[in-house]
Amino acid sequence: MNLLISDLGDRSITVPSNGIENFTNKIPIYRDIHLSIILLVLNVKPAMSPIVAQNVSSNNDSSTPYFQHSLELIAGEFSTATAPSSTLGQLLQHVGDTRKEATGDQTSVHELLVDISEPRPIPFVLSFNNLTYSVKVPRKMALPGFFRWSGGSAAADAAVVGNPLAAGDSYFTRTKMLLNDISGEARDGEILAVLGASGSGKSTLIDALANRIAKGSLKGNVTLNGETLESRMLKVISAYVMQDDLLFPMLTVEETLMFAAEFRLPRTLSKSKKKMRVQVLIDQLGLRNAAKTIIGDEGHRGVSGGERRRVSIGIDIIHDPIILFLDEPTSGLDSTSAFMVVKVLQRIAQSGSIVVMSIHQPSYRILGLLDRLIFLSRGQTVYSGSPTNLPLYFSEFGHPIPENENKTEFALDLIRELEGSPGGTKSLVEFNKSWQSMKHTRDSEPDQLGLSLKEAISASISRGKLVSGATNDINSSSMVPTFANPFWKEMVVLSKRSILNSKRMPGLFGIRLAAVLVTGSILATVFWQLDNSPKGVQERLGFFAFAMSTTYYTCADALPVFLQERYIFMRETAYNAYRRLSYVISNALVALPGLIFLSFAFAMATFWAVGLDGGLSGFLFYFLIMFASFWSGSSFVTFLSGVVPHVMLGYTIVVAILAYFLLFSGFFINRDRIPGYWIWFHYLSLVKYPYEAVLRNEFENPSKCLVRGIQIFDNSPLGEIPSAMKVRLLQSVSKSLGVRITRSTCMTTGLDILKQEGITDLSKWNCLLITVAWGFLFRILLYFSLLLGSKNKRS
């Protein structure tokens, strides 16, 4: 009886039933405890193989609870189950039954192990041919010769003036070639590394392969198994790890990966299985000791640089993608951390993924982990092939690599030397082309893939790849879904993550609350218990204008908060971790409790201290309009942060626009006095509507008198004369008008104040609704700005 065993790598080995002891010497049992069980099942002789016994005993302490029970049943039950008719499937079934009996878990052994029923073919080959990409850059303008330093040669002047323009160039721009006819391939189970000096085109090539260059700008083609990849399909089956580690600083390693699992793994997968996937990934990434440590930032001590980089990789491979792109994953790391990162990438590749990475200068140890290399120089290929062929390649080129010297360092130094020579790297580029043609002639036999792209993806899904909710129905056009989770699930997870991160940084909200309370306390003490006099009316108007503008300026602190999340958002949405609409809505929902608390604190600090009118109902409306102001202000600032990517520029724009809003709100100049060509800005002012709302809440009571008798002279030059003289003047006015006016006669009511201020069009409830509507409008604009501005592609 011959048995087919997969060693959890890229190979399947056929072993005769009587040769199991020799076979165990070649199997790395430490890879999976379940493989030890299978080997034990197969080795049914009374004398257990010493290799098997050693590995079983060494793994027994850390094995799953059902392991020991399995051994007992296997020893007794399978001593009679070793007839030649017993198949490996039957043996696995017995192991599965034993496991279920011990643990109650219904997961079959076939789900825990790779499929060992047939040899695993090489299912994926990523090919790229004749990739060419250029950009327009500003041309340095040269002055005529008689304006330049006299040391310049006439020949140089003639070259500048008389040099004809290249095709596509203009007098102001020139074409810079970033990629020039690049070709190659990457296979699953291997790491393809792109090397070269800074500016050689490494990151550009990675972006081209990852579909991060706008369609139409990139010439050439990229195929997977000979079929062109659609953008939607590539987003789901691939992942892209940026050079910068974009992580939430206050989340632990385990929490960060768990939230990634919530986003990328389907809702149909149970919580326990998601946690199991995270724990397996933590072990795969070598992060077990740092699992409970926060990521950290400049102000909070967290994980090391190498661990942070591995967490960034883990986020993007949580769903076990088929293709993994990485932009200089070892940048900024020491040699040990860099080696550990690439070692992790090797394990990922060996699990059946295509790994394509750029790297600046790998060490000798890292070079031993790489399978294919592409050297670039100014956008051109100067070498493409295996690291083992480097000595032969450069030897035939006439520059043999000295013994005991790092191959890649020698190659990069030679390339830099050639780049500085008059002929550049043209000779090396031409030699590479001839080398590649000779190589293809020697290796003319085509690869026998035998699988179409859909069949390969389906086979990969059946082996556990793409656990982001894909189905293995190869006839379905939606074999790979756009998003792993429904809309509401994304909102819940986003809100939970944002709340957890905010709870661990209470200082941010504390500073904002302190600013609101300090401002409210200052206003309360400055405008303490205003009276119902003409001066009291003017002071009330000033208080309302300052209070409303303060609420908007306080919201400016939301600007850096979103800008910190902006690049995390772009990374996650670039590969459909969640919908942009889910992010916008969850961002608004998470902000609401804080805005409500701030509004209540400001209203409590000012309403009764200033002596505002309206009682309890007046306070409730005052609180509502404060909340509406905070809501619209926060939405406005968040929208601007989605449009303006820089903090200082954003602050400048926010402060300037809010100043314009206050200027045209109606406090400094009445609506009737605003010039017609500026009146449109009055209606766009966010401060106008809450300002008018609080004025109506304060002055719309017709029975409230604000100016009585001689108080009519208070805001005039006659305000300084004695009261007796004011009484006689009032009597004279009464006689002239034929109306009896006494010291207690009401001269001005609240409605008169509203008319004087030009507040006659909208009720206070309409102003409240419009203020709230502004907030919703800016959230909608934020969504479209993120939709259009976060494509994350080169033009």
Secondary structure, DSSP 8 states (H G I E B T S, - for coil): -EEEEE-SSS-EEEEEGGGHHHHHTT--GGG-HHHHHHHHHH--SSS--HHHHHHHHHHTTTS-THHHHHHHHHHHHGGG--STT--HHHHHHHHHHHHHHHH-----HHHHS---SS------EEEEEEEEEEEEEE------GGGS-TTS-HHHHHHHHH----TT--SSEEEEEEEEEEEEEEETTSEEEEE-STTSSHHHHHHHHTT-B-TTTEEEEEEETTEE--HHHHHHHEEEE-SS----TTSBHHHHHHHHHHHHS-TTS-HHHHHHHHHHHHHHHT-GGGTTSB--BTTB--S-HHHHHHHHHHHHTTT--SEEEEE-TTTT--HHHHHHHHHHHHHHHHTT-EEEEE-SS--HHHHTT-SEEEEEETTEEEEEE-GGGHHHHHHHHT----TTS-HHHHHHHHHHHHHTSTTTTHHHHHHHHHHHHHHHHHT-S-------HHHHHHHHHHTT--TTT----TT-TTSS-S-SS-HHHHHHHHHHHHHHHHHT-HHHHHHHHHHHHHHHHHHHHHTTT--SSHHHHHHHHHHHHHHHHHHHHHGGGHHHHHHHHHHHHHHHHHTTSS-HHHHHHHHHHHHHHHHHHHHHHHHHHHHHHHT-SSHHHHHHHHHHHHHHHHHHHHHHHHHHHHH---HHHHHHHHHHHHHHHHHTSSSSS-GGGS-GGGHHHHHH-TTHHHHHHHHHHHH--TT-EEEEGGGGGTTSGGGGS-HHHHHHHHHHHHHHHT----TT-EEEEHHHHHHHTT--SS-HHHHHHHHHHHHHHHHHHHHHHHHHH----B-
